[in-house]
Amino acid sequence: MENERRWRGVLSTEVTKMRKGLKRFVSGLVAVGLSLALILSATIPACEAGPAEREVKIGVRAIFTGALATTTTPAFAGILDGIKYLNEEEGGIAGVRVKALWEETKGSIASTITAHKRFKDAGVVLEIEALQTPMVTLAPAQAKDEIPVLYIAEYNRDMLTKPVNWIFGMLVGAGPEFIQFMKWVKGNWTEQRLPRVGIIFHDEAAGWEISEAARLADEVGVQFVGHEVIPLFGAIDTSVEWLRLVDKKPDWVYVCAVGATLVTLLKDAYRLGVQQEEVRLCTYAPGIEEWIVRAAGKKTVDGWYISKPHPPIYAKGIPAVDNAIEIANRYRGWGVEKLSGHYAVGSIVCRKVVAKALGMALGRVGYENLTGRVVRDAMAELGHTDVAGLVPFVCLSEDQPYLVRHVRYYQVQNGLMMPITEFVEFDRSCDYKELGGRF
């Protein structure tokens, strides 16, 4: 026992010595570290913080996936690439960068509402949207939250807000566009009887506005034979709708559909031989375009007509088209074979409208005082905007809350959209105010 106590005492003494030695070692390391830090701080120059980069935020409610994506992807890719180009090649807006936040919505109303709330919390001063039903649903919220919207398709009368507009569209409404189409059909009709017109549309606000505009067919001098409605999402067969409508002997069928639903309509019409029944077929502005032709097939789409305000991406001699191709190649490596006219609308028209509106707003109140209301006021006074020849005239005002009031009619020939008319300006009688709520 005595030996055991003696060994424990020796062991305890050695452990104590080791602990003291370790403490001295650690203290030495700390001292060396502090010395090195002091030496480095004396020899390395301090980096002075530069001024914070100034940026303005916009929110893009994008549709890159889902049933609508074949139509919408090029447009939203163009918008995001156009903003990059604005910042990198055009110096932003008087030195202020534009930051484009984006959220995928797939066209869902719920997802669009969520995106709007997130953008509001992030402090955006402008939003961009592409689908009518979510836009109509959110119109009151845009006014309440004082965030204006650039809507990149046909307007809708239910987007009008009071006492001032908070939503500004790309093209005069889907209903007025259909009225103009009926006038064009009537103006080129050579038979004694009235031309017979029917419509097929997806179950969405644009289609229902077209359906209501058909009430004016008698005034135009056209016989309306009826309509068919198909799902916005998930249409896998439209044979029944085509057969019912063709059985009513229309001379023309006007189609309001996009994305996968439009591809299904095109393929079913081809399979059923609708054009062989001497029925002419025409889509509204967002309908047939380059990506849709590739998805459906050239033979499937040949012979169709399109009401469009802008040229296809392979149009020659248009500076805006050349600029769009340059931007797509720079940021995505895309050539003409992967592009569409919708990409040019996004990268050119949206970029220039956003830049001009934000520039006007910043010039009026400065960076620190910029708000959505100031941007809205600038949009309402935007006036004529140069879009490098993509469309002949772009103008925005409180009385005309959409940029373009004309279309050109095209026909698909050997897979290419070829113009068959000059630009047709919408008759003022097609304006919502002139129509006076008659549809």
C-alpha positions as CSV (number, residue, x, y, z in Angstrom):
1,M,0.0,0.0,0.0
2,E,2.8,2.3,0.9
3,N,4.4,1.8,-2.6
4,E,1.1,2.4,-4.3
5,R,0.7,5.8,-2.5
6,R,4.2,6.7,-3.4
7,W,3.6,5.9,-7.2
8,R,0.4,7.9,-7.2
9,G,2.2,10.9,-5.7
10,V,4.9,10.7,-8.3
11,L,2.3,10.3,-11.2
12,S,0.3,13.3,-9.8
13,T,3.4,15.5,-9.8
14,E,4.3,14.6,-13.4
15,V,0.8,15.3,-14.7
16,T,0.9,18.7,-13.0
17,K,4.2,19.5,-14.6
18,M,2.8,18.4,-18.1
19,R,-0.3,20.7,-17.7
20,K,1.9,23.7,-16.7
21,G,4.1,23.0,-19.7
22,L,1.2,22.8,-22.1
23,K,-0.2,26.1,-20.8
24,R,3.1,27.8,-21.4
25,F,3.2,26.3,-25.0
26,V,-0.3,27.5,-25.8
27,S,0.5,30.9,-24.4
28,G,3.6,31.1,-26.6
29,L,1.6,30.2,-29.7
30,V,-1.0,32.9,-28.9
31,A,1.8,35.5,-28.4
32,V,3.4,34.5,-31.7
33,G,0.0,34.8,-33.5
34,L,-0.7,38.2,-32.1
35,S,2.8,39.4,-33.1
36,L,2.3,38.2,-36.7
37,A,-1.1,39.8,-36.9
38,L,0.4,43.2,-35.7
39,I,3.2,42.9,-38.2
40,L,0.9,42.1,-41.1
41,S,-1.5,44.9,-40.2
42,A,1.4,47.3,-40.3
43,T,2.7,46.1,-43.7
44,I,-0.5,45.4,-45.6
45,P,-2.5,48.5,-46.7
46,A,-6.0,48.7,-45.4
47,C,-8.9,48.3,-48.0
48,E,-11.2,51.2,-47.8
49,A,-14.9,50.3,-48.4
50,G,-16.3,51.8,-51.6
51,P,-19.7,53.2,-52.1
52,A,-22.5,50.6,-52.1
53,E,-23.6,49.7,-55.7
54,R,-27.0,51.3,-56.4
55,E,-29.6,49.0,-57.9
56,V,-33.3,49.1,-58.6
57,K,-35.3,45.8,-58.3
58,I,-37.9,44.5,-60.6
59,G,-39.8,41.2,-60.2
60,V,-40.3,38.8,-63.1
61,R,-43.2,36.3,-62.6
62,A,-41.7,33.7,-65.0
63,I,-43.0,30.6,-66.7
64,F,-40.1,28.4,-67.7
65,T,-41.7,25.0,-66.9
66,G,-45.1,23.4,-67.3
67,A,-47.7,23.2,-70.0
68,L,-47.2,26.8,-71.2
69,A,-43.5,26.8,-71.4
70,T,-43.2,26.1,-75.1
71,T,-44.6,29.6,-75.7
72,T,-43.4,31.5,-72.7
73,T,-39.8,30.3,-72.2
74,P,-38.3,32.4,-75.1
75,A,-40.0,35.5,-73.8
76,F,-38.8,35.2,-70.2
77,A,-35.3,34.2,-71.3
78,G,-35.3,37.3,-73.4
79,I,-36.4,39.5,-70.5
80,L,-33.7,38.2,-68.2
81,D,-31.0,38.4,-70.9
82,G,-32.1,41.9,-71.9
83,I,-31.7,43.2,-68.4
84,K,-28.2,41.7,-68.2
85,Y,-27.4,43.4,-71.5
86,L,-28.8,46.7,-70.1
87,N,-26.5,46.5,-67.1
88,E,-23.4,45.2,-68.8
89,E,-23.5,46.9,-72.2
90,E,-25.6,50.0,-71.7
91,G,-24.4,51.0,-68.2
92,G,-27.7,50.4,-66.5
93,I,-29.7,53.5,-66.1
94,A,-27.5,56.5,-65.4
95,G,-25.2,54.2,-63.4
96,V,-28.0,52.5,-61.5
97,R,-28.2,48.8,-62.1
98,V,-31.5,46.9,-62.6
99,K,-31.7,43.7,-60.6
100,A,-34.3,41.3,-62.0
101,L,-35.6,39.0,-59.3
102,W,-37.6,36.1,-60.8
103,E,-40.0,33.4,-59.5
104,E,-41.3,30.4,-61.4
105,T,-45.1,30.3,-61.4
106,K,-46.0,27.9,-64.2
107,G,-48.9,30.2,-64.8
108,S,-50.6,29.1,-61.5
109,I,-52.7,31.8,-59.7
110,A,-51.5,30.6,-56.3
111,S,-47.8,30.7,-57.3
112,T,-48.3,34.1,-58.9
113,I,-49.8,35.5,-55.7
114,T,-46.9,34.1,-53.7
115,A,-44.4,35.6,-56.1
116,H,-46.1,39.0,-55.9
117,K,-45.9,39.0,-52.1
118,R,-42.2,38.0,-52.2
119,F,-41.4,40.8,-54.6
120,K,-43.3,43.3,-52.5
121,D,-41.3,42.3,-49.5
122,A,-38.1,42.6,-51.6
123,G,-38.9,46.2,-52.5
124,V,-39.5,45.9,-56.3
125,V,-40.8,48.9,-58.1
126,L,-42.1,47.0,-61.2
127,E,-43.3,43.5,-62.0
128,I,-43.6,41.6,-65.3
129,E,-46.4,39.1,-66.0
130,A,-47.5,37.0,-69.1
131,L,-50.8,35.3,-68.3
132,Q,-54.2,37.0,-68.2
133,T,-56.1,35.1,-65.4
134,P,-53.4,35.6,-62.7
135,M,-53.0,39.2,-63.8
136,V,-56.7,40.0,-63.7
137,T,-56.8,38.3,-60.2
138,L,-54.0,40.4,-58.9
139,A,-55.1,43.7,-60.4
140,P,-56.6,45.0,-57.2
141,A,-53.5,44.0,-55.2
142,Q,-51.2,45.8,-57.7
143,A,-53.1,49.0,-57.0
144,K,-53.3,48.5,-53.3
145,D,-49.5,47.7,-53.0
146,E,-48.7,50.4,-55.6
147,I,-46.5,48.2,-57.8
148,P,-47.1,48.6,-61.5
149,V,-46.9,45.8,-64.0
150,L,-45.6,45.4,-67.5
151,Y,-47.9,42.7,-68.9
152,I,-46.3,41.2,-72.0
153,A,-49.3,39.9,-73.9
154,E,-52.8,41.1,-74.9
155,Y,-54.5,43.4,-72.5
156,N,-57.8,42.6,-70.8
157,R,-60.5,45.0,-69.8
158,D,-60.5,43.6,-66.3
159,M,-56.9,44.8,-65.9
160,L,-58.1,48.4,-65.9
161,T,-57.9,49.9,-62.4
162,K,-59.3,53.1,-61.0
163,P,-58.7,55.9,-60.6
164,V,-55.4,55.2,-62.5
165,N,-53.9,52.3,-64.3
166,W,-51.4,50.0,-62.6
167,I,-51.2,47.4,-65.4
168,F,-49.7,48.3,-68.8
169,G,-49.9,45.7,-71.6
170,M,-48.1,44.8,-74.7
171,L,-51.0,44.6,-77.2
172,V,-54.5,45.9,-77.3
173,G,-56.9,43.4,-75.7
174,A,-57.7,39.9,-76.9
175,G,-61.3,40.9,-77.5
176,P,-60.5,43.9,-79.7
177,E,-57.9,41.8,-81.5
178,F,-60.6,39.3,-82.5
179,I,-62.9,42.2,-83.6
180,Q,-60.1,43.4,-85.8
181,F,-59.7,39.9,-87.2
182,M,-63.4,39.7,-88.1
183,K,-63.1,43.0,-89.9
184,W,-60.1,41.7,-91.8
185,V,-62.0,38.6,-92.8
186,K,-65.1,40.6,-93.8
187,G,-62.9,43.1,-95.8
188,N,-61.4,40.3,-97.9
189,W,-64.6,38.3,-98.4
190,T,-65.8,38.0,-102.0
191,E,-68.9,35.8,-101.7
192,Q,-72.5,37.1,-101.5
193,R,-73.2,35.3,-98.2
194,L,-71.6,36.4,-94.9
195,P,-68.4,34.7,-93.8
196,R,-68.9,32.2,-91.0
197,V,-66.5,32.3,-88.1
198,G,-66.1,30.0,-85.0
199,I,-63.6,30.0,-82.2
200,I,-61.7,27.5,-80.0
201,F,-60.0,28.8,-76.9
202,H,-58.3,27.6,-73.8
203,D,-60.2,28.1,-70.5
204,E,-58.5,31.4,-69.5
205,A,-59.4,35.1,-69.3
206,A,-58.2,35.9,-72.9
207,G,-60.4,33.2,-74.4
208,W,-63.5,34.3,-72.6
209,E,-63.0,37.9,-73.6
210,I,-62.8,36.8,-77.2
211,S,-66.0,34.8,-76.7
212,E,-67.7,37.9,-75.4
213,A,-66.4,40.0,-78.3
214,A,-68.0,37.6,-80.7
215,R,-71.3,39.3,-79.7
216,L,-70.4,42.1,-82.1
217,A,-70.1,39.7,-85.1
218,D,-73.4,41.0,-86.6
219,E,-72.2,44.6,-86.4
220,V,-69.0,43.7,-88.2
221,G,-70.9,41.7,-90.9
222,V,-69.8,38.2,-89.9
223,Q,-71.9,35.2,-88.9
224,F,-70.7,33.7,-85.6
225,V,-71.3,29.9,-85.5
226,G,-70.2,29.1,-82.0
227,H,-67.2,28.3,-79.8
228,E,-65.5,25.4,-78.1
229,V,-63.5,25.5,-74.8
230,I,-60.5,23.3,-74.0
231,P,-58.4,23.1,-70.8
232,L,-55.5,25.6,-70.3
233,F,-53.4,22.8,-68.8
234,G,-53.3,19.1,-69.8
235,A,-55.3,19.0,-73.1
236,I,-54.3,15.6,-74.6
237,D,-57.0,15.3,-77.2
238,T,-59.2,17.9,-78.9
239,S,-60.9,15.8,-81.5
240,V,-64.4,16.1,-80.2
241,E,-64.2,19.9,-80.0
242,W,-62.8,20.1,-83.6
243,L,-65.4,17.8,-85.0
244,R,-68.3,19.7,-83.3
245,L,-67.1,23.0,-84.5
246,V,-66.3,21.9,-88.1
247,D,-69.8,20.3,-88.2
248,K,-71.2,23.9,-88.0
249,K,-69.5,24.7,-91.4
250,P,-67.3,27.7,-90.4
251,D,-65.2,29.4,-93.1
252,W,-62.7,30.5,-90.4
253,V,-61.8,29.1,-87.0
254,Y,-60.0,31.5,-84.7
255,V,-57.8,29.8,-82.1
256,C,-56.8,31.2,-78.7
257,A,-54.3,28.8,-77.1
258,V,-50.6,28.5,-76.3
259,G,-48.0,26.0,-75.2
260,A,-48.8,22.2,-75.1
261,T,-52.5,22.8,-75.5
262,L,-51.9,24.6,-78.8
263,V,-49.6,21.9,-80.0
264,T,-52.3,19.3,-79.3
265,L,-54.9,21.5,-81.2
266,L,-52.5,21.8,-84.2
267,K,-51.8,18.1,-84.4
268,D,-55.5,17.1,-84.0
269,A,-56.6,19.5,-86.7
270,Y,-53.9,18.0,-89.0
271,R,-54.9,14.4,-88.2
272,L,-58.6,15.2,-88.7
273,G,-58.0,17.0,-92.0
274,V,-59.7,20.2,-90.9
275,Q,-58.1,22.3,-93.6
276,Q,-59.2,19.8,-96.2
277,E,-62.8,20.8,-95.3
278,E,-62.0,24.3,-96.7
279,V,-61.8,25.7,-93.2
280,R,-59.1,28.4,-92.7
281,L,-57.4,28.5,-89.3
282,C,-55.9,31.5,-87.5
283,T,-54.3,31.9,-84.1
284,Y,-54.2,35.0,-81.9
285,A,-50.9,36.8,-81.4
286,P,-49.2,34.6,-78.7
287,G,-50.2,31.5,-80.6
288,I,-48.1,30.1,-83.5
289,E,-44.4,31.1,-83.3
290,E,-41.1,29.4,-84.0
291,W,-41.0,27.0,-80.9
292,I,-44.6,25.9,-81.6
293,V,-43.8,25.2,-85.2
294,R,-40.8,23.0,-84.1
295,A,-42.9,21.2,-81.5
296,A,-45.8,20.5,-83.7
297,G,-44.0,19.9,-87.0
298,K,-43.8,22.0,-90.2
299,K,-46.4,19.9,-92.1
300,T,-48.8,20.1,-89.2
301,V,-48.7,23.9,-89.1
302,D,-48.5,24.7,-92.8
303,G,-51.4,26.8,-94.1
304,W,-52.3,28.3,-90.7
305,Y,-52.6,32.0,-90.3
306,I,-51.4,34.1,-87.4
307,S,-52.4,37.6,-86.1
308,K,-49.0,39.0,-84.9
309,P,-47.7,42.4,-84.0
310,H,-44.0,41.5,-84.5
311,P,-41.9,39.6,-87.1
312,P,-40.4,36.1,-86.7
313,I,-36.8,35.9,-85.5
314,Y,-35.5,35.1,-89.1
315,A,-36.8,38.4,-90.5
316,K,-34.0,40.2,-92.3
317,G,-33.0,43.9,-92.1
318,I,-34.4,44.7,-88.7
319,P,-31.9,46.0,-86.1
320,A,-34.0,44.7,-83.2
321,V,-33.9,41.2,-84.5
322,D,-30.1,41.4,-85.1
323,N,-29.7,42.7,-81.5
324,A,-31.8,39.9,-80.1
325,I,-29.7,37.3,-81.9
326,E,-26.6,38.9,-80.5
327,I,-27.9,38.9,-77.0
328,A,-29.1,35.3,-77.2
329,N,-25.7,34.1,-78.5
330,R,-23.8,36.0,-75.8
331,Y,-25.8,34.7,-72.8
332,R,-27.1,31.3,-73.9
333,G,-25.2,30.3,-77.0
334,W,-28.4,30.2,-79.0
335,G,-28.5,30.8,-82.7
336,V,-31.5,31.6,-84.9
337,E,-32.4,27.9,-85.0
338,K,-33.2,28.0,-81.2
339,L,-34.8,31.4,-81.0
340,S,-38.3,32.9,-81.6
341,G,-39.9,36.3,-82.1
342,H,-41.0,36.1,-78.4
343,Y,-37.3,36.2,-77.4
344,A,-37.0,39.5,-79.3
345,V,-40.0,40.9,-77.6
346,G,-38.5,40.1,-74.2
347,S,-34.9,41.2,-74.9
348,I,-35.7,44.3,-76.9
349,V,-39.2,45.7,-76.2
350,C,-39.3,44.9,-72.5
351,R,-35.7,46.1,-72.0
352,K,-36.3,49.4,-73.7
353,V,-39.6,50.0,-72.0
354,V,-38.2,49.2,-68.5
355,A,-35.1,51.3,-69.1
356,K,-37.1,54.3,-70.3
357,A,-39.7,54.1,-67.5
358,L,-37.1,53.7,-64.8
359,G,-35.0,56.4,-66.3
360,M,-37.9,58.9,-66.3
361,A,-38.8,58.0,-62.7
362,L,-35.2,58.3,-61.5
363,G,-34.8,61.6,-63.2
364,R,-37.9,63.0,-61.5
365,V,-37.3,62.0,-57.9
366,G,-33.8,60.5,-57.7
367,Y,-32.6,57.1,-56.5
368,E,-33.4,57.5,-52.8
369,N,-37.1,58.5,-53.4
370,L,-37.9,56.0,-56.1
371,T,-41.2,54.1,-55.5
372,G,-43.6,52.0,-57.5
373,R,-46.0,55.0,-57.8
374,V,-43.3,57.1,-59.4
375,V,-42.6,54.3,-61.9
376,R,-46.3,54.0,-62.6
377,D,-46.6,57.7,-63.4
378,A,-43.6,57.3,-65.7
379,M,-45.3,54.3,-67.5
380,A,-48.5,56.3,-67.9
381,E,-46.5,59.1,-69.6
382,L,-44.0,56.9,-71.5
383,G,-45.2,58.1,-74.9
384,H,-43.4,56.8,-78.0
385,T,-40.6,54.3,-77.4
386,D,-38.0,53.3,-80.0
387,V,-37.7,49.6,-80.3
388,A,-35.3,49.4,-83.2
389,G,-37.8,48.5,-85.8
390,L,-39.3,45.4,-84.2
391,V,-42.8,47.0,-84.4
392,P,-43.5,50.2,-86.2
393,F,-44.9,52.2,-83.3
394,V,-44.9,51.7,-79.6
395,C,-46.7,54.2,-77.4
396,L,-48.0,54.0,-73.8
397,S,-50.3,56.5,-71.9
398,E,-53.0,56.6,-69.3
399,D,-55.6,56.5,-72.1
400,Q,-53.8,53.7,-74.0
401,P,-52.4,51.3,-71.4
402,Y,-50.9,49.0,-74.0
403,L,-47.9,49.5,-76.2
404,V,-49.0,48.3,-79.6
405,R,-52.3,48.8,-81.5
406,H,-51.7,47.0,-84.7
407,V,-51.1,43.5,-86.1
408,R,-49.8,42.0,-89.3
409,Y,-51.3,38.8,-90.7
410,Y,-48.9,35.9,-91.5
411,Q,-49.3,32.5,-93.1
412,V,-47.1,29.5,-92.4
413,Q,-45.6,28.3,-95.7
414,N,-43.1,25.5,-95.7
415,G,-42.7,25.9,-91.9
416,L,-42.0,29.7,-92.2
417,M,-44.3,32.5,-91.1
418,M,-44.6,34.7,-94.1
419,P,-46.3,38.1,-94.0
420,I,-49.4,38.3,-96.3
421,T,-50.5,41.9,-95.3
422,E,-48.9,45.2,-94.3
423,F,-49.4,46.2,-90.7
424,V,-53.0,46.8,-89.8
425,E,-53.7,49.4,-87.2
426,F,-56.6,48.7,-84.9
427,D,-59.7,50.8,-85.6
428,R,-60.4,53.1,-82.7
429,S,-63.8,51.5,-82.5
430,C,-62.0,48.5,-81.1
431,D,-60.8,50.4,-78.0
432,Y,-62.5,49.5,-74.7
433,K,-63.7,53.0,-74.2
434,E,-65.3,53.1,-77.6
435,L,-66.8,49.7,-77.2
436,G,-68.5,51.0,-74.0
437,G,-68.9,47.7,-72.3
438,R,-70.8,46.1,-75.2
439,F,-69.0,42.9,-74.6
